[in-house]
Amino acid sequence: MRAIIIGGAIAGLSTAWWLRREGWETTVVERGPAPSPATGLAALDTPKAADGTLDRGYVIDYFGPGYDTLERMGLRERVHEYGLGLNALRYRRADGRHSARIDSSVPARVTGGRYLTLLRGDLEGVLREALGPEADVRYGTGIEEVHQDDEGVTAVLTDGATERADVLVGADGIHSRTRGLVFGPESRYRRYLGAHAAAYVFTDPELMAVLANEFQAVEAPGVQAGMYRLSDTAGAAFLCHLSPDGSLPQDPQARLREVHGDLGWLVPRLLAACPPRPYYDEVEQILMPGWSDGRVVLVGDACQAVSLMAGQGASMAVAAAEVLGRELGRVAGAGTGSGAGAGAAEEIAAALRRYEGRVKPVIDAKQRAGRSLARWFVPATPARLFVRRQALRLSSTPLAERVMRPFLASPRDTPLEAPVDVARP
Ligand SMILES: Cc1cc2nc3c(=O)[nH]c(=O)nc-3n(C[C@H](O)[C@H](O)[C@H](O)COP(=O)(O)OP(=O)(O)OC[C@H]3O[C@@H](n4cnc5c(N)ncnc54)[C@H](O)[C@@H]3O)c2cc1C
């Protein structure tokens, strides 16, 4: 059996890994020009996408179901090599005064150490490395057309190549072209959460000395700007502001300077280091009634984006890829080369239904939680900001840790949990 996977990042590479383990042939098609090297500070070395965007330059907190999946893939130690080892999350006021601090040992303690903070590009690099050099991963090409018939699915790529497979997996992110081609326009599925977010990696040794090993953020009603220390010279910026208008600005760098320019403390310096094309996007969720159509299935942000407000998007993408890979692995003849044809169609459809049935309820709940937390992520008013500061101050207490535990620790009783009858690698 053969799968073509559109999108060679977190969800796509993980899906390829699990499918190959189940005996499938895979071809991964990635629009970006090259893999993220798993060498730490990957974002600094990663070639820019065709539009000049350095879209891998942000830091993620990684925990929960996807952490368990990485462990089952034998990648736990490897991925921890890229952990940024931050000590705390510290909020400041515009004049630089400290307003709240969360000790990083809290999430680590709550999850029993099953938590890390790393560059998204490094996670991608580790996944690419795990897939091995022999895996077919094609960079610099994308999906142009998808055609299905009784025997299989055909993808026409932007470089003119045509690929035939039993299943096509759309793992091409929140603005998925696969979804657009097969399920219809993004506007049908998008839930805008009222904010814009931006991120970039920059070099500024003096700023790094001030940051020490902390994520430090300055906040005001409706706007916040934060920075991480990545090394003695490099850092990562993360900025977020409320924006009732969901449309993206022509010039993101100018918009960031306009909206965040008055935040004070070291933010003007952070903005001075902003590249012309930082990562900049609306904060949104993707809500779909179903994740597959015939032999085409979506995974990761393409169908299940939970948003920054909910967190764990990368973790959920990796976990979902495991379920998808394992369920397709149960299709008869999974290890017998391509072209099982019409006979396999029903089994494939059933596998895709099982995948969705196991993952979607977990995602639905996470998305609901994300929507209800949205107003606390970037508080709109001084009163809400005050309440959030108090909550953050209390977050290191034993009671708060108990409240946090269900959100941070891996749920042991959800359908995402790996079936017990499948041997671990
Ligand atoms: C600022 C920010 C902070 C975040 N923080 C966290 C966090 O703390 N924890 C967490 O778990 N998650 C976090 N996330 C979410 C997480 O990054 C995503 O959920 C995760 O990257 C989704 O993985 P994916 O593979 O589905 O999509 P993506 O990572 O978006 O990858 C999609 C891939 O498809 C490729 N592609 C796109 N279109 C095409 C095409 N037409 N043809 C071929 N290839 C294509 C893209 O180049 C890309 O490589 C954060 C996201 C952002 C933006």
The ligand as an SDF file (V2000), in Angstrom:
LIG
                    3D

 53 58  0  0  0  0  0  0  0  0999 V2000
    3.5750   31.0670   17.3820 C   0  0  0  0  0  0  0  0  0  0  0  0
    3.1220   29.6530   17.5990 C   0  0  0  0  0  0  0  0  0  0  0  0
    3.3530   29.0240   18.8170 C   0  0  0  0  0  0  0  0  0  0  0  0
    2.9550   27.7020   19.0100 C   0  0  0  0  0  0  0  0  0  0  0  0
    3.1970   27.1080   20.2120 N   0  0  0  0  0  0  0  0  0  0  0  0
    2.9090   25.8090   20.3810 C   0  0  0  0  0  0  0  0  0  0  0  0
    3.2240   25.1590   21.6070 C   0  0  0  0  0  0  0  0  0  0  0  0
    3.7150   25.7800   22.5470 O   0  0  0  0  0  0  0  0  0  0  0  0
    2.9700   23.8180   21.7080 N   0  0  0  0  0  0  0  0  0  0  0  0
    2.4430   23.1000   20.6700 C   0  0  0  0  0  0  0  0  0  0  0  0
    2.2900   21.8630   20.7980 O   0  0  0  0  0  0  0  0  0  0  0  0
    2.0800   23.7000   19.5170 N   0  0  0  0  0  0  0  0  0  0  0  0
    2.3060   25.0370   19.3490 C   0  0  0  0  0  0  0  0  0  0  0  0
    1.9750   25.6600   18.1800 N   0  0  0  0  0  0  0  0  0  0  0  0
    1.2250   24.9230   17.1580 C   0  0  0  0  0  0  0  0  0  0  0  0
    2.1140   24.0280   16.3030 C   0  0  0  0  0  0  0  0  0  0  0  0
    3.2070   24.7240   15.7560 O   0  0  0  0  0  0  0  0  0  0  0  0
    1.2730   23.4370   15.1860 C   0  0  0  0  0  0  0  0  0  0  0  0
    0.1150   22.8620   15.7340 O   0  0  0  0  0  0  0  0  0  0  0  0
    2.0580   22.3660   14.4350 C   0  0  0  0  0  0  0  0  0  0  0  0
    3.1730   22.9470   13.8080 O   0  0  0  0  0  0  0  0  0  0  0  0
    1.1560   21.6830   13.4180 C   0  0  0  0  0  0  0  0  0  0  0  0
    1.9190   20.8060   12.6530 O   0  0  0  0  0  0  0  0  0  0  0  0
    1.4860   20.4650   11.1520 P   0  0  0  0  0  0  0  0  0  0  0  0
    2.5480   19.5740   10.6370 O   0  0  0  0  0  0  0  0  0  0  0  0
    0.0750   20.0310   11.1380 O   0  0  0  0  0  0  0  0  0  0  0  0
    1.4980   21.8610   10.3950 O   0  0  0  0  0  0  0  0  0  0  0  0
    2.7260   22.8060   10.0920 P   0  0  0  0  0  0  0  0  0  0  0  0
    3.7130   22.7370   11.1940 O   0  0  0  0  0  0  0  0  0  0  0  0
    2.1530   24.1270    9.7450 O   0  0  0  0  0  0  0  0  0  0  0  0
    3.3930   22.1700    8.8070 O   0  0  0  0  0  0  0  0  0  0  0  0
    2.7500   22.1460    7.5730 C   0  0  0  0  0  0  0  0  0  0  0  0
    3.7930   21.8500    6.5140 C   0  0  0  0  0  0  0  0  0  0  0  0
    3.1410   21.7460    5.2490 O   0  0  0  0  0  0  0  0  0  0  0  0
    3.8760   22.4820    4.2850 C   0  0  0  0  0  0  0  0  0  0  0  0
    2.9480   22.9080    3.2360 N   0  0  0  0  0  0  0  0  0  0  0  0
    2.0170   23.8820    3.2870 C   0  0  0  0  0  0  0  0  0  0  0  0
    1.3440   23.9590    2.1330 N   0  0  0  0  0  0  0  0  0  0  0  0
    1.8550   23.0070    1.3300 C   0  0  0  0  0  0  0  0  0  0  0  0
    1.5670   22.5850    0.0050 C   0  0  0  0  0  0  0  0  0  0  0  0
    0.6090   23.1800   -0.7310 N   0  0  0  0  0  0  0  0  0  0  0  0
    2.2860   21.5680   -0.5170 N   0  0  0  0  0  0  0  0  0  0  0  0
    3.2730   20.9580    0.2120 C   0  0  0  0  0  0  0  0  0  0  0  0
    3.5850   21.3240    1.4650 N   0  0  0  0  0  0  0  0  0  0  0  0
    2.8780   22.3280    2.0220 C   0  0  0  0  0  0  0  0  0  0  0  0
    4.4700   23.6450    5.0750 C   0  0  0  0  0  0  0  0  0  0  0  0
    5.6010   24.1940    4.4090 O   0  0  0  0  0  0  0  0  0  0  0  0
    4.8460   22.9530    6.3820 C   0  0  0  0  0  0  0  0  0  0  0  0
    6.1350   22.3890    6.3230 O   0  0  0  0  0  0  0  0  0  0  0  0
    2.3100   26.9960   17.9750 C   0  0  0  0  0  0  0  0  0  0  0  0
    2.0530   27.6320   16.7530 C   0  0  0  0  0  0  0  0  0  0  0  0
    2.4410   28.9470   16.5720 C   0  0  0  0  0  0  0  0  0  0  0  0
    2.1470   29.6060   15.2640 C   0  0  0  0  0  0  0  0  0  0  0  0
  1  2  1  0
  2  3  1  0
  2 52  2  0
  3  4  2  0
  4  5  1  0
  4 50  1  0
  5  6  2  0
  6  7  1  0
  6 13  1  0
  7  8  2  0
  7  9  1  0
  9 10  1  0
 10 11  2  0
 10 12  1  0
 12 13  2  0
 13 14  1  0
 14 15  1  0
 14 50  1  0
 15 16  1  0
 16 17  1  0
 16 18  1  0
 18 19  1  0
 18 20  1  0
 20 21  1  0
 20 22  1  0
 22 23  1  0
 23 24  1  0
 24 25  2  0
 24 26  1  0
 24 27  1  0
 27 28  1  0
 28 29  2  0
 28 30  1  0
 28 31  1  0
 31 32  1  0
 32 33  1  0
 33 34  1  0
 33 48  1  0
 34 35  1  0
 35 36  1  0
 35 46  1  0
 36 37  1  0
 36 45  1  0
 37 38  2  0
 38 39  1  0
 39 40  1  0
 39 45  2  0
 40 41  1  0
 40 42  2  0
 42 43  1  0
 43 44  2  0
 44 45  1  0
 46 47  1  0
 46 48  1  0
 48 49  1  0
 50 51  2  0
 51 52  1  0
 52 53  1  0
M  END
$$$$
